[in-house]
Amino acid sequence: MLTNSIGRHLMVHQAMIPRKLKLFPCICGNRMFSGYKPKSSVKDSYKILELEEGCSLDDIRNSYRSLAKKYHPDSGSATADSEAFMKVEAAYRVVLSDVETKKKSNENNEEEEDQFKSKAPQHRHYLSFEGVGFGTPSQREKQYMQFRVDRATEQVLEYRKQRLENQYAVTDLMKAKDVRQSKKVKITQAVERLVEDLIQESMAKGDFDNLSGKGKPLQKFSDCPHIDPMTHNLNRILIDNGYQPEWILMQKEIRETIERLRRGLVASRSKLGGPMTPYRQKEWNHICEQFIEDIRKLNKRIDNFNLVVPILSRQMVHFSADKEIVRAQKTYEALMENREASNSDTKENEEENVKRFGWKSSLVKWLNLTLK
């Protein structure tokens, strides 16, 4: 055994000697190898770049860029200097070469260490058990099984802990929600008590004595057995006192608005008259633009109405401004035709009256003139 170990060490040293010799720069003769660089020049290069040995490539590049911007002849700065820039560039190349050399040497050292690292026997591969335990394989297996049990127990405890924390968090949220709900109930009850107190106080003062139906039972408005009498009476009381659902009021407002806009558009067209001169056409275009804006606002009101209306068949569609303008134009033309027809009928009646009673009308005119 001793002889074998000595022979193995000798073989290792013989294999390592050539590799180690290659790592050192050759200084034989007139320094024929280009890989050799004097130590002083490398240190000077680091000083020129304002860096220290062992810095990263990003630091080297950032320093070179800042110095290049400072000394480059074409930079236009006050510190521009071509000789200083050449020194910086040469130092940058030397530093990059030094970094590459150190990187290669480190890689070679790692390869040698991996190559000559003693390997574990083959049977160790089957006795890993995640690195748990010691002793014989059977002892290590038992220790590994116990380790797995302990680990599973810890995972179960951790899971239960997280579950309890989540439950407590949900419970806290429910408590906060219950507190808010209880506050809301208390406020509602307080408002109801206040209203009841105000009603009782008003009754004691006699504020309700002037009502027409005082002391009389409520009239039964409907004899339908399928309608709740109390609900029907309450709705009837609200309607009689001017209380209507929001969607009914909105529908009424929309219909009144569109009728008002239509009448206004026809009236504006009638004021302009015809034929349409350039000035009148400009005025008409301005009126149409204002009408289109009003229709846009009305359509937005219709959207709000469709959101609150409880019956689908009661929903309304948008009004088209172009169709309404065409409709107003046709209404104006129909009015003009009716007016012309009425004027022609009036003239015909006057002519007939003149034919029938021409001498009488002339006599009446003569008498009026003489009396004056």
Residue pairs with C-beta under 8 A, 6 or more apart in sequence:
12 116
15 116
16 112
16 116
19 108
19 112
22 108
23 105
23 108
23 109
25 33
25 35
25 36
26 32
26 33
26 36
27 36
35 101
37 94
37 97
37 98
41 94
42 53
42 94
42 95
42 98
43 53
44 91
45 90
45 91
45 92
45 94
45 95
45 98
46 52
46 53
46 91
46 95
48 87
48 88
48 91
49 60
49 63
49 64
49 67
49 88
49 91
49 92
49 95
50 63
50 67
51 59
51 60
51 63
51 95
57 99
60 92
60 95
60 96
60 99
64 88
64 92
67 85
67 88
68 75
68 85
68 88
68 89
69 75
69 77
70 77
70 79
70 80
71 79
71 80
71 81
71 82
71 84
71 85
71 88
72 80
72 85
73 80
73 81
73 82
73 85
74 80
126 137
127 137
127 140
129 140
129 141
129 143
129 144
129 147
130 144
130 147
132 140
132 143
132 144
132 147
133 139
133 140
133 141
133 142
133 143
133 144
133 147
134 140
134 143
135 143
202 208
208 214
218 233
219 233
220 229
220 233
221 232
221 233
221 236
222 229
222 232
238 244
246 308
247 305
247 308
247 309
247 310
247 314
250 301
250 304
250 305
250 308
251 305
251 309
251 314
251 316
253 301
254 298
254 301
254 302
254 305
254 316
257 298
257 301
258 298
258 319
261 291
261 294
261 295
261 298
261 324
262 324
262 327
262 328
265 287
265 291
265 324
265 325
265 328
266 328
266 331
266 332
266 335
268 284
268 287
269 284
269 287
269 328
269 329
269 332
270 332
270 335
272 280
272 283
272 284
273 280
274 336
276 284
288 321
288 325
291 321
291 324
291 325
292 321
295 319
295 320
295 321
295 324
296 321
298 319
299 318
299 319
302 316
302 317
302 318
302 319
305 315
305 316
306 315
306 316
309 315
353 361
354 361
